[in-house]
Amino acid sequence: MGATELIVKATVLSIVMTLFAVAWGFLMLKLQGSEE
């Protein structure tokens, strides 16, 4: 059970990190676009 829990936590963490990276990149693009 411990190993499964660890895998689930790692998967959730990687998904959150990916979403954060996508949101950050989108935000940077919007900021650059409004600057022009």
mmCIF file of the N, C-alpha and C atoms, coordinates in Angstrom:
data_MODEL
# 
_entry.id   MODEL 
# 
loop_
_atom_site.group_PDB 
_atom_site.id 
_atom_site.type_symbol 
_atom_site.label_atom_id 
_atom_site.label_alt_id 
_atom_site.label_comp_id 
_atom_site.label_asym_id 
_atom_site.label_entity_id 
_atom_site.label_seq_id 
_atom_site.pdbx_PDB_ins_code 
_atom_site.Cartn_x 
_atom_site.Cartn_y 
_atom_site.Cartn_z 
_atom_site.occupancy 
_atom_site.B_iso_or_equiv 
_atom_site.pdbx_formal_charge 
_atom_site.auth_seq_id 
_atom_site.auth_comp_id 
_atom_site.auth_asym_id 
_atom_site.auth_atom_id 
_atom_site.pdbx_PDB_model_num 
ATOM 1   N N  . MET A 1 1  ? 0.839  -1.205 0.000   1.00 0.00 ? 1  MET A N  1 
ATOM 2   C CA . MET A 1 1  ? 0.000  0.000  0.000   1.00 0.00 ? 1  MET A CA 1 
ATOM 3   C C  . MET A 1 1  ? 0.876  1.259  0.000   1.00 0.00 ? 1  MET A C  1 
ATOM 4   N N  . GLY A 1 2  ? 1.990  1.199  0.714   1.00 0.00 ? 2  GLY A N  1 
ATOM 5   C CA . GLY A 1 2  ? 2.883  2.350  0.785   1.00 0.00 ? 2  GLY A CA 1 
ATOM 6   C C  . GLY A 1 2  ? 3.437  2.738  -0.572  1.00 0.00 ? 2  GLY A C  1 
ATOM 7   N N  . ALA A 1 3  ? 3.797  1.715  -1.364  1.00 0.00 ? 3  ALA A N  1 
ATOM 8   C CA . ALA A 1 3  ? 4.374  1.979  -2.685  1.00 0.00 ? 3  ALA A CA 1 
ATOM 9   C C  . ALA A 1 3  ? 3.329  2.609  -3.606  1.00 0.00 ? 3  ALA A C  1 
ATOM 10  N N  . THR A 1 4  ? 2.099  2.083  -3.535  1.00 0.00 ? 4  THR A N  1 
ATOM 11  C CA . THR A 1 4  ? 1.024  2.622  -4.377  1.00 0.00 ? 4  THR A CA 1 
ATOM 12  C C  . THR A 1 4  ? 0.760  4.078  -4.017  1.00 0.00 ? 4  THR A C  1 
ATOM 13  N N  . GLU A 1 5  ? 0.742  4.353  -2.718  1.00 0.00 ? 5  GLU A N  1 
ATOM 14  C CA . GLU A 1 5  ? 0.517  5.723  -2.243  1.00 0.00 ? 5  GLU A CA 1 
ATOM 15  C C  . GLU A 1 5  ? 1.586  6.660  -2.793  1.00 0.00 ? 5  GLU A C  1 
ATOM 16  N N  . LEU A 1 6  ? 2.831  6.180  -2.761  1.00 0.00 ? 6  LEU A N  1 
ATOM 17  C CA . LEU A 1 6  ? 3.961  6.982  -3.234  1.00 0.00 ? 6  LEU A CA 1 
ATOM 18  C C  . LEU A 1 6  ? 3.823  7.270  -4.729  1.00 0.00 ? 6  LEU A C  1 
ATOM 19  N N  . ILE A 1 7  ? 3.410  6.246  -5.491  1.00 0.00 ? 7  ILE A N  1 
ATOM 20  C CA . ILE A 1 7  ? 3.240  6.408  -6.942  1.00 0.00 ? 7  ILE A CA 1 
ATOM 21  C C  . ILE A 1 7  ? 2.127  7.417  -7.226  1.00 0.00 ? 7  ILE A C  1 
ATOM 22  N N  . VAL A 1 8  ? 1.032  7.305  -6.488  1.00 0.00 ? 8  VAL A N  1 
ATOM 23  C CA . VAL A 1 8  ? -0.098 8.226  -6.670  1.00 0.00 ? 8  VAL A CA 1 
ATOM 24  C C  . VAL A 1 8  ? 0.339  9.652  -6.367  1.00 0.00 ? 8  VAL A C  1 
ATOM 25  N N  . LYS A 1 9  ? 1.059  9.831  -5.257  1.00 0.00 ? 9  LYS A N  1 
ATOM 26  C CA . LYS A 1 9  ? 1.528  11.170 -4.880  1.00 0.00 ? 9  LYS A CA 1 
ATOM 27  C C  . LYS A 1 9  ? 2.469  11.737 -5.938  1.00 0.00 ? 9  LYS A C  1 
ATOM 28  N N  . ALA A 1 10 ? 3.374  10.905 -6.452  1.00 0.00 ? 10 ALA A N  1 
ATOM 29  C CA . ALA A 1 10 ? 4.325  11.353 -7.470  1.00 0.00 ? 10 ALA A CA 1 
ATOM 30  C C  . ALA A 1 10 ? 3.594  11.733 -8.754  1.00 0.00 ? 10 ALA A C  1 
ATOM 31  N N  . THR A 1 11 ? 2.573  10.950 -9.110  1.00 0.00 ? 11 THR A N  1 
ATOM 32  C CA . THR A 1 11 ? 1.801  11.227 -10.324 1.00 0.00 ? 11 THR A CA 1 
ATOM 33  C C  . THR A 1 11 ? 1.041  12.543 -10.184 1.00 0.00 ? 11 THR A C  1 
ATOM 34  N N  . VAL A 1 12 ? 0.377  12.720 -9.050  1.00 0.00 ? 12 VAL A N  1 
ATOM 35  C CA . VAL A 1 12 ? -0.375 13.954 -8.799  1.00 0.00 ? 12 VAL A CA 1 
ATOM 36  C C  . VAL A 1 12 ? 0.568  15.152 -8.818  1.00 0.00 ? 12 VAL A C  1 
ATOM 37  N N  . LEU A 1 13 ? 1.735  14.998 -8.189  1.00 0.00 ? 13 LEU A N  1 
ATOM 38  C CA . LEU A 1 13 ? 2.708  16.088 -8.125  1.00 0.00 ? 13 LEU A CA 1 
ATOM 39  C C  . LEU A 1 13 ? 3.189  16.472 -9.517  1.00 0.00 ? 13 LEU A C  1 
ATOM 40  N N  . SER A 1 14 ? 3.465  15.468 -10.352 1.00 0.00 ? 14 SER A N  1 
ATOM 41  C CA . SER A 1 14 ? 3.948  15.755 -11.713 1.00 0.00 ? 14 SER A CA 1 
ATOM 42  C C  . SER A 1 14 ? 2.861  16.425 -12.546 1.00 0.00 ? 14 SER A C  1 
ATOM 43  N N  . ILE A 1 15 ? 1.601  16.024 -12.340 1.00 0.00 ? 15 ILE A N  1 
ATOM 44  C CA . ILE A 1 15 ? 0.489  16.644 -13.073 1.00 0.00 ? 15 ILE A CA 1 
ATOM 45  C C  . ILE A 1 15 ? 0.351  18.106 -12.648 1.00 0.00 ? 15 ILE A C  1 
ATOM 46  N N  . VAL A 1 16 ? 0.427  18.346 -11.340 1.00 0.00 ? 16 VAL A N  1 
ATOM 47  C CA . VAL A 1 16 ? 0.322  19.715 -10.818 1.00 0.00 ? 16 VAL A CA 1 
ATOM 48  C C  . VAL A 1 16 ? 1.457  20.575 -11.360 1.00 0.00 ? 16 VAL A C  1 
ATOM 49  N N  . MET A 1 17 ? 2.667  20.025 -11.366 1.00 0.00 ? 17 MET A N  1 
ATOM 50  C CA . MET A 1 17 ? 3.833  20.759 -11.865 1.00 0.00 ? 17 MET A CA 1 
ATOM 51  C C  . MET A 1 17 ? 3.668  21.098 -13.345 1.00 0.00 ? 17 MET A C  1 
ATOM 52  N N  . THR A 1 18 ? 3.144  20.133 -14.120 1.00 0.00 ? 18 THR A N  1 
ATOM 53  C CA . THR A 1 18 ? 2.937  20.359 -15.556 1.00 0.00 ? 18 THR A CA 1 
ATOM 54  C C  . THR A 1 18 ? 1.908  21.462 -15.770 1.00 0.00 ? 18 THR A C  1 
ATOM 55  N N  . LEU A 1 19 ? 0.803  21.398 -15.030 1.00 0.00 ? 19 LEU A N  1 
ATOM 56  C CA . LEU A 1 19 ? -0.240 22.419 -15.151 1.00 0.00 ? 19 LEU A CA 1 
ATOM 57  C C  . LEU A 1 19 ? 0.317  23.784 -14.774 1.00 0.00 ? 19 LEU A C  1 
ATOM 58  N N  . PHE A 1 20 ? 1.131  23.828 -13.713 1.00 0.00 ? 20 PHE A N  1 
ATOM 59  C CA . PHE A 1 20 ? 1.722  25.083 -13.267 1.00 0.00 ? 20 PHE A CA 1 
ATOM 60  C C  . PHE A 1 20 ? 2.647  25.654 -14.335 1.00 0.00 ? 20 PHE A C  1 
ATOM 61  N N  . ALA A 1 21 ? 3.440  24.775 -14.945 1.00 0.00 ? 21 ALA A N  1 
ATOM 62  C CA . ALA A 1 21 ? 4.374  25.211 -15.991 1.00 0.00 ? 21 ALA A CA 1 
ATOM 63  C C  . ALA A 1 21 ? 3.612  25.753 -17.194 1.00 0.00 ? 21 ALA A C  1 
ATOM 64  N N  . VAL A 1 22 ? 2.530  25.079 -17.579 1.00 0.00 ? 22 VAL A N  1 
ATOM 65  C CA . VAL A 1 22 ? 1.719  25.523 -18.720 1.00 0.00 ? 22 VAL A CA 1 
ATOM 66  C C  . VAL A 1 22 ? 1.078  26.874 -18.405 1.00 0.00 ? 22 VAL A C  1 
ATOM 67  N N  . ALA A 1 23 ? 0.520  26.999 -17.199 1.00 0.00 ? 23 ALA A N  1 
ATOM 68  C CA . ALA A 1 23 ? -0.121 28.251 -16.795 1.00 0.00 ? 23 ALA A CA 1 
ATOM 69  C C  . ALA A 1 23 ? 0.899  29.388 -16.754 1.00 0.00 ? 23 ALA A C  1 
ATOM 70  N N  . TRP A 1 24 ? 2.108  29.098 -16.246 1.00 0.00 ? 24 TRP A N  1 
ATOM 71  C CA . TRP A 1 24 ? 3.172  30.104 -16.161 1.00 0.00 ? 24 TRP A CA 1 
ATOM 72  C C  . TRP A 1 24 ? 3.575  30.564 -17.553 1.00 0.00 ? 24 TRP A C  1 
ATOM 73  N N  . GLY A 1 25 ? 3.775  29.610 -18.473 1.00 0.00 ? 25 GLY A N  1 
ATOM 74  C CA . GLY A 1 25 ? 4.152  29.946 -19.849 1.00 0.00 ? 25 GLY A CA 1 
ATOM 75  C C  . GLY A 1 25 ? 3.070  30.772 -20.525 1.00 0.00 ? 25 GLY A C  1 
ATOM 76  N N  . PHE A 1 26 ? 1.811  30.408 -20.284 1.00 0.00 ? 26 PHE A N  1 
ATOM 77  C CA . PHE A 1 26 ? 0.690  31.146 -20.868 1.00 0.00 ? 26 PHE A CA 1 
ATOM 78  C C  . PHE A 1 26 ? 0.660  32.572 -20.331 1.00 0.00 ? 26 PHE A C  1 
ATOM 79  N N  . LEU A 1 27 ? 0.914  32.715 -19.028 1.00 0.00 ? 27 LEU A N  1 
ATOM 80  C CA . LEU A 1 27 ? 0.926  34.037 -18.392 1.00 0.00 ? 27 LEU A CA 1 
ATOM 81  C C  . LEU A 1 27 ? 2.038  34.897 -18.977 1.00 0.00 ? 27 LEU A C  1 
ATOM 82  N N  . MET A 1 28 ? 3.224  34.313 -19.135 1.00 0.00 ? 28 MET A N  1 
ATOM 83  C CA . MET A 1 28 ? 4.358  35.052 -19.707 1.00 0.00 ? 28 MET A CA 1 
ATOM 84  C C  . MET A 1 28 ? 4.044  35.502 -21.136 1.00 0.00 ? 28 MET A C  1 
ATOM 85  N N  . LEU A 1 29 ? 3.400  34.620 -21.912 1.00 0.00 ? 29 LEU A N  1 
ATOM 86  C CA . LEU A 1 29 ? 3.037  34.958 -23.293 1.00 0.00 ? 29 LEU A CA 1 
ATOM 87  C C  . LEU A 1 29 ? 2.059  36.128 -23.308 1.00 0.00 ? 29 LEU A C  1 
ATOM 88  N N  . LYS A 1 30 ? 1.069  36.095 -22.405 1.00 0.00 ? 30 LYS A N  1 
ATOM 89  C CA . LYS A 1 30 ? 0.080  37.174 -22.335 1.00 0.00 ? 30 LYS A CA 1 
ATOM 90  C C  . LYS A 1 30 ? 0.748  38.490 -21.951 1.00 0.00 ? 30 LYS A C  1 
ATOM 91  N N  . LEU A 1 31 ? 1.676  38.433 -20.998 1.00 0.00 ? 31 LEU A N  1 
ATOM 92  C CA . LEU A 1 31 ? 2.374  39.644 -20.565 1.00 0.00 ? 31 LEU A CA 1 
ATOM 93  C C  . LEU A 1 31 ? 3.211  40.217 -21.703 1.00 0.00 ? 31 LEU A C  1 
ATOM 94  N N  . GLN A 1 32 ? 3.902  39.352 -22.443 1.00 0.00 ? 32 GLN A N  1 
ATOM 95  C CA . GLN A 1 32 ? 4.725  39.809 -23.568 1.00 0.00 ? 32 GLN A CA 1 
ATOM 96  C C  . GLN A 1 32 ? 3.834  40.400 -24.658 1.00 0.00 ? 32 GLN A C  1 
ATOM 97  N N  . GLY A 1 33 ? 2.681  39.774 -24.892 1.00 0.00 ? 33 GLY A N  1 
ATOM 98  C CA . GLY A 1 33 ? 1.770  40.244 -25.931 1.00 0.00 ? 33 GLY A CA 1 
ATOM 99  C C  . GLY A 1 33 ? 1.205  41.622 -25.604 1.00 0.00 ? 33 GLY A C  1 
ATOM 100 N N  . SER A 1 34 ? 0.884  41.863 -24.321 1.00 0.00 ? 34 SER A N  1 
ATOM 101 C CA . SER A 1 34 ? 0.304  43.150 -23.937 1.00 0.00 ? 34 SER A CA 1 
ATOM 102 C C  . SER A 1 34 ? 1.363  44.251 -23.929 1.00 0.00 ? 34 SER A C  1 
ATOM 103 N N  . GLU A 1 35 ? 2.628  43.856 -23.801 1.00 0.00 ? 35 GLU A N  1 
ATOM 104 C CA . GLU A 1 35 ? 3.720  44.842 -23.773 1.00 0.00 ? 35 GLU A CA 1 
ATOM 105 C C  . GLU A 1 35 ? 3.889  45.513 -25.132 1.00 0.00 ? 35 GLU A C  1 
ATOM 106 N N  . GLU A 1 36 ? 3.708  44.738 -26.194 1.00 0.00 ? 36 GLU A N  1 
ATOM 107 C CA . GLU A 1 36 ? 3.937  45.263 -27.539 1.00 0.00 ? 36 GLU A CA 1 
ATOM 108 C C  . GLU A 1 36 ? 2.969  46.382 -27.906 1.00 0.00 ? 36 GLU A C  1 
# 
